């Protein structure tokens, strides 16, 4: 799993446009696809795309009528 720090490093290196996607992926031991996906999300949604998302399905409130 990518930490926040690694995600930020990937985006910064991609912005510099010095290293290739392949080199960035190799440096962080992730696939090129992961770098591309992270970059696209960053371009579309800004820095909020770098934040971790909750995993799994959201909890659903059980109505009071059913609970009792």
N, C-alpha and C positions, 0 to 999 in steps of 0.2 A: 504494500500500500504506500502511496506517496504521501509524505508529510507536507504540511503547509510550506515549510522551508524549501523542499525540493520542487514543489509546484512553482513557487515564486522564482527559483533559480532557472527553471526551464523557460518560463515566460520571459525573464530578463535576457537570457541568452538568445532566445528567438527574436526578441526585439532588436538586439544588437546586429543580428544578421551576419555574424562572423562565422559561427559554427554551423555545419549542416544539421539537418534534422537527425540524420543517422548518427552524427557525432554526439549530439545532445542526448539522444536515446541511449547510446552506449555508455556515456558518462554516468547516467542515472540508473542504468540497468533496467530500462523499460523498453517497450516496443516503439517503433517509429509511429505506429498508429496512436499510441497513447499520447505522444508528444503532439501529433497533429490534432487529436481530439481536444486536448487541453488548450492548445493555441486557438482553435476555432471557438471554443466556449469563452475564452478570454476576450476575443475580438467581438463576439456577439453580446456578451453580458458584463464585460468589465471585470474588475477585481472580485466581484461577488461570485464569479464562476470558480474561483480558486478555493472557496470555503467548502468544508466537508458537508455533505448532505446527510440527513438521518437515513439509516438503513431500514428496510422493511416496510411493511404496510402501516399506515397511520392507525392508531387505536380509534375504535369507534365507541362512542358513548352508548351505554345500554339505557333505553328509556326507563323511567321510574316505574311505569306500569308493569313492565316485564320483570324488573328486578324484584318487585314485591310479590 
